[in-house]
């Protein structure tokens, strides 16, 4: 292991910001940066050696690879973390546009919603099958539906999610509004008992691999689409009309009163999905 990779690993160990998943993503990203800097000819670096020329070298590589705006923003977030932890936060501007990174385009009315169908029966692992049912019923992320502890989460009229399960380490709640949600939650409690949707003899990473493998074998892909379906169903329940991505009226078709209802619904859905910015809900329900 070269000096840069080693010292970045130590930096991560001393600064455990965010959830376990966030920490793991950050360390993988920084390890990749160390390799890319080495490939660019910077062979005598340590974590505290970071300078503007290194930032430029990484940006040039990433942009030459044609990475998506989302991937670029994620990597820049990790790079900023590195710079801030060594007291060099000023190396990168706060606004990505100054680095030539455009804003994400959230306005799309192309639905990415997925539903569970007969392919669910092809899932052989009972815990994975239940995770998928929870993912669909409550709009959970993959990590959340695997780490889910039904007995702890069930609060009667809502489920509570621990920060250790969620992206960014922020706890949240999701209301129980349909009989179908209650049925799924009761079934999950029966299966998991006092534990989680990770079998007692497995780690989270091992069960994640089982989840991915079972989904692939069953022909299920892009299960993040279950969150899209949840968001669109919630939008219709909260507003009384279908989401734009599901064929409902677009923003220009709404009356002033309907726009107010639309804005309130997006705020609620944003919270339930675990996002801080309501505009991201546009990715799920359209505009």
Secondary structure, DSSP 4 states (H G I P E B T S, - for coil): --HHHHHHHHHHHH---S-HHHHHHHHHHHHHHHHHHHHTT--S--GGG--HHHHHHHHHHHHHTT--HHHHHHHHHHHHHHHHHTT-GGGS-S-GGGGTPPPP-------------GGGGG---HHHHHHHHHHHHHT--HHHHHH--HHHHB-SSEEEE-TTTSGGG--EEEE--SHHHHHHHHHHHHHHTTS-SS-TTS-HHHHHHHHHHHHHHTT---TTHHHHHHHHHHHHHHHSS--GGGT---GGGS-HHHHHHHHHHHHHHHHHHT-S-GGGGHHHH--
